Each structure stands twice: as C-alpha cells, then as structure tokens.
C-alpha cells in the first residue's frame, strides 16, 4: 500500500483557491488503483503542502546558472543538487493524465472538506509529457507549483519522488526530462540522466 497526494484544479481559473482540491490517496502500486481519503479546500493545507517543495528552489537556481554558463562546474553543481534532493527523498508536483477518465465520473465540486469517496475501478495514470519544436517528448520536472500552472496541460497532478521523474525520463518514448518547460526549459537528455541516476543508485546502495 502506497500513499500519495493528489491535486485537482479548475482549468479555467487554475490559481483560484476556491477550486483547489487536495486529496490524500492510498494506492496499490501493483495495479495503480486509488482510494481517495480526504479532500481539503483550505489555504492553510495548501501552504503546508507547498513547504514540501521548498528545497526544489535549489534545483531551479542551479539549472538557471547552468543555462547562463554551460560550464562543467555548473553542470556538476546541478548534478549535486539533484542528488541531494533525491537522497532526501525530495518530491515534485507532476501533472498526470487520467487515461481512462475515472475522475470524470465524479462531481468533486459537491464534496466538502472531510468527505470521502472510493474509486471502485482501476485508475490508470501516466505522467503528462511536453513536446518541443522537433517533435520530441520530454518528461517535465517542475520545481514549484507556479511553474506547472504557468501553462497547465492537465487538471490532475500527484507528488512524485524526483528519482521517479528522472527514471521516467529514461523511458523509450521520451527524450529525457525538461526542467520548468514553460519557463527556463532546460533539457536533460538520457545520456545526462543516466549519469545522475547511476550515481544516486551507487550512493543509495553504499
């Protein structure tokens, strides 16, 4: 049994706190089926959740420095920051595609804080990708919620460990990851990701 945080937004007014849904999710990772436990609509809960991503600002800072000066030192600094966040079990907010449209069958706007409901069918999610001008697909890594909502592509997101986002960037159908695609848009292709992932796994297993 795994535990996730899940978020839904009003796509017309994505920054409107009144249409912000926060849900704790219990899931069986074997079949990716979910049971929603609670829904919170309070700004306080949102602030507490945002604190989880506070240290991701260092990823953003290191990525910006490397974008300005693509030196080896700046690249290694970005590697170090990513490694530190992964070692700390750091997470990012990742937009997801509700492949079989499970949430489409619920009227979430009728629910109040503390209400519960159960999804009695398999829910299949995949990380939403972004496509560049060359037609290549990239896994986005958003360092903060504001970056993700700069151009929302889906109204559903969950917390994912940064390690899992990097691993998703190594899948066959994508070119790698892109940090803050609607802002800095710094790409990290697979050959670079493999270096970071390999080093992290060495440290984790040492």
ABEGO torsion letter per residue (X at the ends): XBBBBBBBBBAABAABAAABBBBBBBBBAAAGBBBBABBBABAAAAAAAAAAAAAAAAAAAAAAAAAABBBAAAAAAAAAAAAAAAAAGBBBBBBBBBAAGAAAABBAAABBBGBBBBBABBBBBBBBBBBBAAGBBBBBBBABAAAAAABBABABBBBBBAAAAAAAAABAABAEBBBGAABAGBBBBAAAAAAAAAAAAAAAAX
